[in-house]
Amino acid sequence: MQNVEIKAEYRANNGKGVARTLRRAGQIPAVLYSKGQSTSLSLQLSHVQKIFHTHAGSHSIFQLEVSGRPEGSATAMALIRAVQRDPITGRIMHLDFFELSEKDLVKNRVPVEIVGEMPVGVKLGGVLEHNVRELMVECLPSVMPDHLKLDASGLGINATFYVRDLTPIPGLQILESPDTVLVHILPPRTEAAPAAEPVQEPAKK
């Protein structure tokens, strides 16, 4: 996974009033948690939204470029650990980052991407059921993939693709059960038979 660069501004002030002011200015309040300390930040909402709609989105490993700190600008490799959204509009309201070390194993949810041609079973009229779209993995930051690729092109009707069928990635451990179903090809859907008309009894004389 290539680290996604994102610019952040150090902020010394906190509180609900500060957060509201930032949001009105098109920014997002955020916090970077490191070992034993935390740093308050602000980010441009438009930039964050654009990133979330590309690559692995909120599951990316970010290279935070923090400016405005009293001790000078700095960079930090981090994962997003919490996203707070407006319950009505879905707008991002707050982000929590967790700083990473290149030498420490990290756990992260990685999207499962279906690749290859249309599955054989789908060509025959079957329906592809994508059961699990993300998997929890553990590895060094340098090994973390953007996606786990699943080639379903050879799956016929009633065929199943499990976690254990994924191509292994050196240095990466999938923390889900090997028997977890990722994709299944359902048989063709048949139209329901028309309901039988009720039999009318002859009228009594």
N, C-alpha and C positions, 0 to 999 in steps of 0.2 A: 504494500500500500504506500503510495506516495503521499507524504504529509501535505495537507491542504493549508495554505497560508491564509491567515486571517489577522487583520489589524485590530488592535485593541488600545484603548486609552486608559491610563491609570487615573483613578479618581479617589480623592481623599475623603469626600463626604458621602454619607450613607443616609438611609431613612426613606420613608414612603414618599415624602415630598420631593426628594432628589430623584427618586425613581420615576415619579410622574413627570417631572420636568424633562428627564431624558427621553421618555417615551413620546412626549409632545414634540420633541426635536428630532424624532425619527431614529432614536438610538435604543439600545437594550442594555439594562444593567446586568452585570455578570460578576461572578466571583471565581477566582482561580485558587483552588485548594492545593497546597503543597504540604510536605511533611512538617507538621508543627506550625503552619502559618496559613493565612489567607490574604489574598489581594483583591481589592474591589476594582472592577473594570467597567468600561462601557464600549459597545460595539455598534456599528451601523446596521440597522435592521435590514435595509435593502441588500447589503452584502451577505448577511447571514442567510436570508431567505434564498438568495441565488445559490449559495453553497448547498443548502439543504435539499435543493432540487437537482443536484448533480452528484455524480460518483456515489459514495455510500452515505451521503447526507449527514445526518447527525451521528452516524457511527464512524465517521472519518477520524483519523488521527490528525490533530490540528497543530500547526506551527504558529503559535501566538506571537505576534510582533507587538510587544507592549511598549508604548511611548509615554512620556510625561511623568515617569517616576522620578522622585527626588534624587535617587542614586543613579539615574540614567536609564536609557532604553535597554530592553532585554528581550530575549526570546525564550519561549517555553514550549515543550512538546506536551500536548494534553489531549484528553478525551472528554467529551461531554458526558456528565453523569446524571444530569437532571435538566429537563426542559419544562418551564412553566408557560402555559398558553392561556389565553383568554377563553373561558368556557363557551362563549357565544360565537366569537369571530374566528377563533383558532389562531389569532395573532400571537407570535412569540413575545412573552413578557419578561422572562428572566432565564439565564443560563448558569449552570454550575459546571466548571471545568475541574478536572483532576490532573495534576502534573505527573508526567511519566518520566521514567529513567530508561535509557537505552539498554541497561543491564538487567532490568527487572521484568519478570513475566507479567503480562497484563491480560485480563479477561475482557472480552468485548463481544457484542452481538454483531454478526456479519450476515448480510443478506444472501439468500440463495438465488442464483440467477440461472434460469433454464436457457440452455444454448443448443445449437445444432438445428437440424431440419425438423419439420413437423413430425411428431411421433407416428410410427406405423399405425398404431391403434386409432389415432385421431383421423388419419386418412381413410380408415375403414368405417368411420362414423362414430367412433368412441369419443368420450369426453375426458379431457385432461383435468384432474383434480389436484391442485397445488396445495397440499395440506400444511406444510411448514415453510415459511418464507424467510426466517432468520434462525441462525444457530449460534449458541454461545461457544466461544472458542478461547483458548489460552495459548499465548506465544509471546516472543519478544516483539517489541514494536516494529522492528525492521522486517519481521516475517508476516505481519498482519495483512491479509488480502483485502481488496475492496469488495470482492464477492467470492462466494464459493460456487463454482460453475458445475452445473448438472446437465449432462447430455442425455436428453430423454428421447432422442430420435429413434432408437431401436426398440422402444417399448411398444408391445402389442396390447390388444384388448385384455383387460384384467391383470396386466403386468404392474409391478410395484417397484419403485426405486427407494431404497433405504439409505440411511446415513452411512452405513457400512459400504455402500456402493460408490461413494464419492472417491475421487482420485486423491490419495494421501498427499499432503504438503509437508515436506521436511521441516521439523521444528514446530509444527502446529498440532495441537490436540483439540479435538472436538469434544465438548463436555456434555453432549447429549447421548442418549442411549443409541447404540449401533442399530437397534431395531426400530428406531423412529422412522415413520413413513413420510417421505418428502413429496413424492408424486405417485399418483395412481391413475390408471386409465380405466375409466368406467365403460361398461358396454353401451352400445347405442341406445338412445332413449326411444322408446316406442310410444306411439300415441295411444292414449287410453281408449279402450273399447267403448262405444256408445252405450249408455245405460239402456237396459231392456225396458220396453214400454210395459206398464202394468196391465195385467190381464183383467179385462172387464167382465164381471159376472153378469149373466143375463138378468134382466129386470124381473122381479117376482110379480106374478099376476095376482 
